Amino acid sequence: MPNYQGVWSLTTQMQNASAWPRKPEYGYWAGGKSPESNVIDYVSIATTGSAADFGDLLSTVTDTAGCSSATRGIIGGGAIGVNYSNVIQYVTIGTSGNASDFGDLTIAKNTISAASNSTRGVFGGGFNNSAGNYQNVIEYITISSTGNAQDFGDLTVARSRLGGSGSSTRSLFSGGYTGSNSNVIDYISISSTGNATDFGDLTEARRLGGAASNSTRSLYGGGQASSGSNVIDYVTIASTGNATDFGDMTSSANGWAGCAGTTIALIAGGGATDTINSMTIASTGNATDFGNLTVAREMTGSFSNAHGGLS
């Protein structure tokens, strides 16, 4: 995997800044199930094609969630076999290799969501098997350090199987499952702590869709409604209000996981397939095929080094 640190000389960038692209943008998917996996895949977001192997998680984990800074990817929670997990692990973006232990969530849970800016990652919702209940807890970590998560506040509705996305100032938690499908979109100010506020509603109540965002717009694609859904919704992150139809996924399925670069959103793995969908965030329209994961699977954790929280 290329290491983009120090690729350009400062002199060249200053003399010809407009001619040079941004640093390479990578998207990652880690873990998953059907089959259960510890694999971490990555793609170059700017170019279509199939994923390559990055390394392995500490163990096989499913139903997990990911977030990231520009240099570190985080995977938290999920299920390891029949046991729910509180484990947080991390990888260094830009150099391939296996994950390392970061710390623990406040409680073991799966089907959670995550979002981040350049300094802080937040995990929201989920399901706790031992308590047998849907979670409203939001917790946070400082990405550049290691250690256990701390309490941030609560979602407006306790739920699992939701999607996380956001900008550098605001994180969104979309959809989910409360015993029935939810259309709720919540938001928080990520640099503070406190309870979430209602943002608006998805166009249809559903769970297990994939969320991805740049600094302006968040997309939520696919999921389980009354049956598998191919709907892609979008919202403008800085405002509040109900979602608007963006277009359709390449197939109707659930179990998707999304990540994004500055202009492209990628949502992968729905229906335990190896499919990666691609969308141009600033426009509207149907998704197109980007390529394939190395292993067909769903319910992965996903992150990138160029998502909306880093702009």
Sine and cosine of phi, psi and omega as CSV:
sin_phi,cos_phi,sin_psi,cos_psi,sin_omega,cos_omega
0.00,0.00,0.75,-0.66,-0.03,-1.00
-0.91,0.42,0.56,-0.83,0.08,-1.00
-0.98,-0.22,0.93,-0.37,-0.11,-0.99
-1.00,0.07,-0.06,1.00,-0.01,-1.00
-0.92,0.40,0.82,-0.57,0.07,-1.00
0.96,0.26,0.40,0.92,-0.07,-1.00
-0.93,0.37,-0.66,0.75,-0.06,-1.00
-0.96,-0.27,0.56,-0.83,0.13,-0.99
-0.97,0.24,0.55,-0.83,0.00,-1.00
-0.88,0.48,-0.63,0.78,-0.01,-1.00
-0.87,0.49,-0.72,0.69,-0.01,-1.00
-0.89,0.45,-0.66,0.75,0.00,-1.00
-0.89,0.45,-0.66,0.75,-0.02,-1.00
-0.93,0.37,-0.59,0.80,-0.04,-1.00
-0.98,0.22,-0.49,0.87,-0.15,-0.99
-0.65,-0.76,0.69,0.73,-0.15,-0.99
-0.86,0.50,-0.63,0.78,-0.09,-1.00
-0.94,0.35,-0.32,0.95,-0.05,-1.00
-1.00,0.04,-0.20,0.98,-0.09,-1.00
-0.98,-0.19,0.65,-0.76,0.05,-1.00
-0.97,0.25,0.19,-0.98,0.16,-0.99
-0.91,0.40,0.23,-0.97,0.06,-1.00
-0.85,0.53,0.43,-0.90,0.01,-1.00
-0.82,0.57,0.63,-0.78,-0.03,-1.00
-0.94,-0.34,0.80,-0.60,-0.06,-1.00
-0.86,-0.50,0.62,-0.79,0.13,-0.99
-0.91,-0.42,0.55,-0.83,-0.13,-0.99
-0.73,-0.68,0.59,-0.81,0.15,-0.99
-0.75,-0.66,0.74,-0.68,-0.13,-0.99
-0.75,-0.66,0.69,-0.73,0.02,-1.00
0.94,0.33,-0.41,-0.91,0.02,-1.00
0.86,-0.51,-0.05,-1.00,-0.06,-1.00
-0.58,-0.82,0.14,-0.99,-0.06,-1.00
0.90,0.44,0.79,0.61,0.19,0.98
-1.00,-0.03,0.29,-0.96,0.10,-0.99
-0.90,0.44,0.62,-0.79,-0.20,-0.98
-0.55,-0.83,0.49,-0.87,0.19,-0.98
-0.93,-0.38,0.16,0.99,-0.11,-0.99
-0.95,0.31,0.67,-0.75,0.19,-0.98
-0.94,-0.35,0.86,-0.50,0.06,-1.00
-0.97,-0.24,0.37,-0.93,0.17,-0.99
-0.58,-0.81,0.43,-0.90,0.11,-0.99
-0.72,-0.69,0.38,-0.92,0.23,-0.97
-1.00,0.06,0.90,-0.44,-0.14,-0.99
-0.90,0.44,-0.50,0.87,-0.08,-1.00
-0.96,0.27,-0.31,0.95,-0.07,-1.00
-0.80,-0.60,0.74,-0.67,0.04,-1.00
-0.94,0.35,0.45,-0.89,0.02,-1.00
0.52,-0.85,0.12,-0.99,-0.07,-1.00
-0.99,0.16,0.40,-0.92,-0.03,-1.00
-0.95,0.30,0.34,-0.94,0.09,-1.00
-0.86,-0.51,0.36,-0.93,-0.01,-1.00
-0.97,0.25,0.75,-0.66,0.03,-1.00
-0.98,-0.18,-0.63,0.78,-0.05,-1.00
0.31,-0.95,-0.37,-0.93,-0.07,-1.00
-0.78,-0.63,0.52,-0.86,0.20,-0.98
-0.94,0.34,0.20,-0.98,0.01,-1.00
-0.87,0.49,-0.51,0.86,0.04,-1.00
-0.38,-0.92,0.19,-0.98,0.12,-0.99
-0.89,0.45,0.80,-0.60,0.00,-1.00
-0.60,-0.80,0.65,-0.76,0.00,-1.00
-0.84,-0.54,0.21,-0.98,0.12,-0.99
0.81,0.58,0.67,0.74,-0.09,-1.00
-0.96,-0.29,-0.04,-1.00,-0.01,-1.00
-0.62,-0.79,0.50,-0.87,-0.03,-1.00
-0.79,-0.61,0.45,-0.89,0.12,-0.99
-0.49,-0.87,0.06,-1.00,-0.13,-0.99
-0.19,-0.98,0.39,-0.92,0.32,-0.95
-0.99,-0.14,-0.18,-0.98,0.04,-1.00
-0.95,0.30,-0.29,0.96,-0.10,-1.00
-0.85,-0.53,-0.20,0.98,-0.06,-1.00
-0.65,-0.76,0.76,-0.65,0.08,-1.00
-0.98,-0.21,0.65,-0.76,-0.08,-1.00
-0.85,-0.53,0.70,-0.72,0.12,-0.99
-0.82,-0.57,0.76,-0.65,-0.06,-1.00
-0.70,-0.72,0.59,-0.81,0.09,-1.00
0.93,0.36,-0.25,-0.97,0.00,-1.00
0.92,-0.40,-0.35,-0.94,0.01,-1.00
-0.77,-0.64,0.70,-0.72,0.09,-1.00
-0.91,-0.41,0.98,-0.18,-0.15,-0.99
0.91,0.42,-0.80,-0.60,0.01,-1.00
-1.00,-0.02,-0.05,1.00,-0.06,-1.00
-0.99,-0.17,0.70,-0.71,0.08,-1.00
-0.98,0.18,0.47,-0.88,-0.18,-0.98
-0.88,-0.48,0.60,-0.80,0.18,-0.98
-0.95,-0.32,0.14,0.99,-0.12,-0.99
-0.96,0.29,0.71,-0.70,0.18,-0.98
-0.93,-0.37,0.74,-0.67,0.02,-1.00
-0.74,-0.67,0.28,-0.96,-0.07,-1.00
-0.60,-0.80,0.38,-0.92,0.14,-0.99
-0.76,-0.65,0.35,-0.94,0.08,-1.00
-1.00,-0.10,0.89,-0.46,0.00,-1.00
-0.94,0.34,0.66,-0.75,0.01,-1.00
0.98,-0.20,-0.31,0.95,0.07,-1.00
-0.71,-0.70,0.85,-0.53,-0.05,-1.00
-0.93,0.36,0.44,-0.90,-0.01,-1.00
0.36,-0.93,0.11,-0.99,-0.04,-1.00
-0.99,0.17,0.34,-0.94,-0.01,-1.00
-0.96,0.27,0.38,-0.93,0.07,-1.00
-0.84,-0.54,0.35,-0.94,0.01,-1.00
-0.96,0.27,0.72,-0.70,0.00,-1.00
-0.97,-0.25,-0.69,0.72,-0.07,-1.00
0.34,-0.94,-0.44,-0.90,-0.08,-1.00
-0.75,-0.66,0.54,-0.84,0.24,-0.97
-0.93,0.37,0.24,-0.97,-0.01,-1.00
-0.94,0.35,-0.37,0.93,0.00,-1.00
-0.45,-0.89,0.55,-0.83,0.05,-1.00
-0.95,0.32,0.77,-0.64,-0.03,-1.00
-0.30,-0.96,0.37,-0.93,0.07,-1.00
-0.83,-0.56,-0.02,-1.00,-0.03,-1.00
0.73,0.68,0.75,0.66,0.04,-1.00
-0.99,-0.15,0.04,-1.00,0.06,-1.00
-0.80,-0.60,0.29,-0.96,0.00,-1.00
-0.54,-0.84,0.46,-0.89,0.09,-1.00
-0.49,-0.87,0.20,-0.98,-0.05,-1.00
-0.30,-0.95,0.36,-0.93,0.32,-0.95
-0.93,-0.36,-0.37,-0.93,-0.09,-1.00
-0.96,0.27,-0.28,0.96,-0.06,-1.00
-0.88,-0.48,-0.49,0.87,-0.16,-0.99
-0.78,-0.62,0.69,-0.72,0.15,-0.99
-0.95,-0.32,0.61,-0.79,0.03,-1.00
-0.81,-0.58,0.62,-0.79,0.05,-1.00
-0.87,-0.50,0.75,-0.66,-0.07,-1.00
-0.77,-0.64,0.63,-0.78,0.10,-0.99
0.95,0.31,-0.38,-0.92,-0.02,-1.00
0.90,-0.44,-0.04,-1.00,0.02,-1.00
-0.77,-0.64,0.74,-0.67,0.03,-1.00
-0.97,-0.25,0.90,-0.44,-0.13,-0.99
-0.94,0.35,-0.67,0.75,-0.06,-1.00
-0.92,0.39,-0.60,0.80,0.06,-1.00
-0.99,0.12,-0.35,0.94,0.01,-1.00
0.92,0.39,0.59,0.81,-0.05,-1.00
-0.63,-0.78,0.37,-0.93,0.10,-1.00
-0.98,0.21,0.60,-0.80,-0.12,-0.99
-0.98,-0.20,0.64,-0.77,0.15,-0.99
-0.96,-0.29,0.03,1.00,-0.12,-0.99
-0.94,0.33,0.71,-0.70,0.23,-0.97
-0.93,-0.36,0.75,-0.66,0.04,-1.00
-0.75,-0.66,0.28,-0.96,-0.10,-0.99
-0.64,-0.76,0.38,-0.92,0.10,-1.00
-0.74,-0.67,0.35,-0.94,0.22,-0.98
-1.00,-0.10,0.90,-0.43,-0.21,-0.98
-0.89,0.45,-0.60,0.80,-0.10,-1.00
-0.96,0.28,-0.24,0.97,0.01,-1.00
-0.97,-0.24,-0.17,-0.99,0.24,-0.97
-0.78,-0.62,0.33,-0.94,-0.01,-1.00
0.61,-0.80,0.08,-1.00,-0.05,-1.00
-0.98,0.20,0.46,-0.89,0.05,-1.00
-0.94,0.35,0.40,-0.92,0.04,-1.00
-0.84,-0.54,0.40,-0.91,-0.02,-1.00
-0.93,0.36,0.72,-0.70,0.02,-1.00
-0.96,-0.26,-0.70,0.72,-0.06,-1.00
0.31,-0.95,-0.42,-0.91,-0.08,-1.00
-0.77,-0.64,0.53,-0.85,0.20,-0.98
-0.93,0.38,0.31,-0.95,0.07,-1.00
-0.95,0.31,-0.45,0.90,0.01,-1.00
-0.67,-0.74,0.80,-0.60,0.07,-1.00
-0.92,0.39,0.80,-0.61,-0.04,-1.00
-0.26,-0.97,0.30,-0.95,0.07,-1.00
-0.86,-0.51,0.04,-1.00,0.13,-0.99
0.86,0.52,0.61,0.79,-0.02,-1.00
-0.97,-0.25,0.12,-0.99,-0.02,-1.00
-0.89,-0.46,0.61,-0.80,0.01,-1.00
-0.90,-0.43,0.61,-0.79,0.02,-1.00
-0.31,-0.95,-0.06,-1.00,0.09,-1.00
0.39,-0.92,-0.06,-1.00,0.07,-1.00
-0.96,-0.29,-0.17,-0.99,0.00,-1.00
-0.95,0.32,-0.28,0.96,-0.04,-1.00
-0.91,-0.42,-0.33,0.94,-0.13,-0.99
-0.68,-0.74,0.75,-0.66,0.08,-1.00
-0.94,-0.34,0.64,-0.77,-0.01,-1.00
-0.91,-0.40,0.59,-0.81,0.11,-0.99
-0.82,-0.57,0.89,-0.46,-0.23,-0.97
-0.86,-0.51,0.67,-0.74,0.08,-1.00
0.92,0.40,-0.38,-0.93,0.06,-1.00
0.81,-0.58,-0.24,-0.97,-0.12,-0.99
-0.63,-0.77,0.79,-0.61,-0.01,-1.00
-0.89,-0.45,0.20,0.98,-0.31,-0.95
0.94,-0.35,-0.39,0.92,0.24,-0.97
-0.63,-0.78,0.28,-0.96,-0.05,-1.00
-0.91,0.41,0.54,-0.84,-0.02,-1.00
-0.90,-0.45,0.58,-0.82,0.13,-0.99
-0.96,-0.28,0.13,0.99,-0.13,-0.99
-0.94,0.34,0.70,-0.71,0.22,-0.98
-0.90,-0.43,0.85,-0.52,0.08,-1.00
-0.96,-0.27,0.34,-0.94,0.17,-0.99
-0.62,-0.79,0.42,-0.91,0.10,-0.99
-0.73,-0.68,0.36,-0.93,0.23,-0.97
-1.00,0.02,0.93,-0.36,-0.25,-0.97
-0.93,0.36,-0.44,0.90,-0.05,-1.00
-0.98,0.18,-0.20,0.98,0.01,-1.00
-0.96,-0.28,-0.24,-0.97,0.25,-0.97
-0.76,-0.64,0.32,-0.95,-0.02,-1.00
0.61,-0.79,0.13,-0.99,-0.05,-1.00
-0.97,0.26,0.44,-0.90,0.03,-1.00
-0.94,0.33,0.35,-0.94,0.04,-1.00
-0.87,-0.49,0.55,-0.84,0.03,-1.00
-0.92,0.38,0.76,-0.65,0.00,-1.00
-0.99,-0.14,-0.68,0.74,-0.06,-1.00
0.35,-0.94,-0.38,-0.93,-0.08,-1.00
-0.79,-0.61,0.53,-0.85,0.23,-0.97
-0.91,0.41,0.28,-0.96,0.02,-1.00
-0.94,0.35,-0.40,0.92,0.13,-0.99
-0.53,-0.84,0.57,-0.82,0.03,-1.00
-0.93,0.36,0.79,-0.61,0.01,-1.00
-0.29,-0.96,0.25,-0.97,-0.02,-1.00
-0.76,-0.65,0.30,-0.95,0.13,-0.99
0.90,0.44,0.50,0.86,0.19,-0.98
-1.00,0.07,0.14,-0.99,0.04,-1.00
-0.96,-0.28,0.74,-0.67,0.00,-1.00
-0.94,-0.34,0.59,-0.81,0.04,-1.00
-0.39,-0.92,0.47,-0.88,-0.05,-1.00
-0.44,-0.90,0.47,-0.88,0.32,-0.95
-0.99,-0.17,-0.32,-0.95,-0.10,-1.00
-0.96,0.28,-0.24,0.97,-0.12,-0.99
-0.93,-0.37,-0.66,0.76,-0.21,-0.98
-0.75,-0.66,0.67,-0.74,0.07,-1.00
-0.93,-0.36,0.71,-0.71,0.05,-1.00
-0.93,-0.36,0.56,-0.83,0.10,-1.00
-0.72,-0.70,0.91,-0.41,-0.16,-0.99
-0.86,-0.50,0.65,-0.76,0.08,-1.00
0.95,0.31,-0.31,-0.95,0.02,-1.00
0.89,-0.46,-0.07,-1.00,-0.02,-1.00
-0.95,-0.30,0.93,-0.38,0.14,-0.99
-0.98,-0.21,-0.78,-0.62,0.13,-0.99
-0.92,0.39,-0.45,0.89,0.18,-0.98
-0.55,-0.84,-0.14,-0.99,0.03,-1.00
-0.85,0.52,0.67,-0.74,-0.06,-1.00
-0.92,-0.39,0.58,-0.81,0.12,-0.99
-0.95,-0.32,0.15,0.99,-0.11,-0.99
-0.95,0.32,0.69,-0.73,0.19,-0.98
-0.93,-0.37,0.83,-0.56,0.08,-1.00
-0.96,-0.26,0.35,-0.94,0.18,-0.98
-0.61,-0.79,0.45,-0.90,0.13,-0.99
-0.70,-0.71,0.38,-0.93,0.16,-0.99
-1.00,0.00,0.88,-0.47,-0.21,-0.98
-0.89,0.46,-0.62,0.78,-0.10,-0.99
-0.96,0.29,-0.26,0.97,0.00,-1.00
-0.97,-0.23,-0.18,-0.98,0.22,-0.98
-0.76,-0.65,0.31,-0.95,0.00,-1.00
0.64,-0.77,0.12,-0.99,-0.04,-1.00
-0.97,0.26,0.44,-0.90,0.01,-1.00
-0.94,0.34,0.38,-0.93,0.02,-1.00
-0.87,-0.49,0.53,-0.85,0.02,-1.00
-0.92,0.39,0.75,-0.66,0.01,-1.00
-0.98,-0.19,-0.65,0.76,-0.07,-1.00
0.33,-0.94,-0.42,-0.91,-0.07,-1.00
-0.81,-0.58,0.54,-0.84,0.17,-0.99
-0.94,0.34,0.21,-0.98,0.01,-1.00
-0.95,0.31,-0.30,0.96,0.07,-1.00
-0.44,-0.90,0.32,-0.95,0.08,-1.00
-1.00,-0.02,0.89,-0.46,-0.05,-1.00
-0.27,-0.96,0.12,-0.99,0.11,-0.99
-0.74,-0.68,0.14,-0.99,-0.06,-1.00
1.00,0.00,0.35,0.94,-0.03,-1.00
-0.97,0.23,0.35,-0.94,0.14,-0.99
-0.63,-0.77,0.71,-0.70,-0.12,-0.99
-0.88,-0.48,0.42,-0.91,0.15,-0.99
-0.51,-0.86,0.15,-0.99,-0.10,-0.99
-0.48,-0.88,0.42,-0.91,0.26,-0.97
-0.97,-0.22,-0.35,-0.94,-0.04,-1.00
-0.95,0.31,-0.44,0.90,-0.04,-1.00
-0.78,-0.62,-0.33,0.95,-0.12,-0.99
-0.89,-0.46,0.72,-0.70,0.16,-0.99
-0.96,-0.27,0.67,-0.75,0.04,-1.00
-0.84,-0.54,0.76,-0.65,0.03,-1.00
-0.77,-0.64,0.82,-0.57,-0.23,-0.97
-0.74,-0.68,0.40,-0.92,0.27,-0.96
1.00,0.03,0.06,1.00,-0.05,-1.00
-0.88,0.48,0.62,-0.78,0.01,-1.00
0.93,0.37,0.41,0.91,-0.02,-1.00
0.83,0.55,0.63,0.78,0.08,-1.00
-0.98,-0.22,0.04,-1.00,0.09,-1.00
-0.98,-0.20,0.21,0.98,-0.11,-0.99
-0.95,0.30,0.71,-0.71,0.16,-0.99
-0.91,-0.41,0.87,-0.49,0.07,-1.00
-1.00,-0.02,0.56,-0.83,0.01,-1.00
-0.81,-0.58,0.68,-0.73,0.04,-1.00
-0.69,-0.72,0.65,-0.76,0.14,-0.99
-0.99,0.10,0.92,-0.39,-0.24,-0.97
-0.89,0.46,-0.62,0.78,-0.11,-0.99
-0.97,0.26,-0.24,0.97,-0.01,-1.00
-0.97,-0.25,-0.22,-0.98,0.24,-0.97
-0.77,-0.64,0.33,-0.95,0.00,-1.00
0.59,-0.81,0.12,-0.99,-0.04,-1.00
-0.97,0.26,0.49,-0.87,0.07,-1.00
-0.92,0.38,0.42,-0.91,0.09,-1.00
-0.85,-0.52,0.33,-0.94,0.00,-1.00
-0.96,0.27,0.77,-0.64,0.00,-1.00
-0.99,-0.15,-0.65,0.76,-0.07,-1.00
0.32,-0.95,-0.43,-0.90,-0.11,-0.99
-0.72,-0.69,0.56,-0.83,0.20,-0.98
-0.92,0.39,0.31,-0.95,0.03,-1.00
-0.95,0.31,-0.47,0.89,0.02,-1.00
-0.72,-0.70,0.79,-0.61,0.06,-1.00
-0.91,0.41,0.83,-0.56,-0.03,-1.00
-0.21,-0.98,0.29,-0.96,0.03,-1.00
-0.80,-0.60,0.12,-0.99,0.08,-1.00
0.86,0.50,0.70,0.71,0.07,-1.00
-1.00,0.04,0.21,-0.98,0.25,-0.97
-0.99,-0.11,0.62,-0.78,-0.09,-1.00
-0.68,-0.73,0.45,-0.89,0.02,-1.00
-0.27,-0.96,0.14,-0.99,0.06,-1.00
-0.52,-0.85,0.14,-0.99,0.03,-1.00
-0.98,-0.18,0.25,0.97,-0.08,-1.00
-0.52,-0.85,0.42,0.91,-0.04,-1.00
-0.96,0.28,0.06,-1.00,-0.12,-0.99
-0.88,0.48,-0.44,0.90,0.02,-1.00
-0.95,0.32,-0.19,0.98,-0.05,-1.00
-0.97,-0.23,-0.03,1.00,-0.08,-1.00
-1.00,0.10,0.00,0.00,0.00,0.00
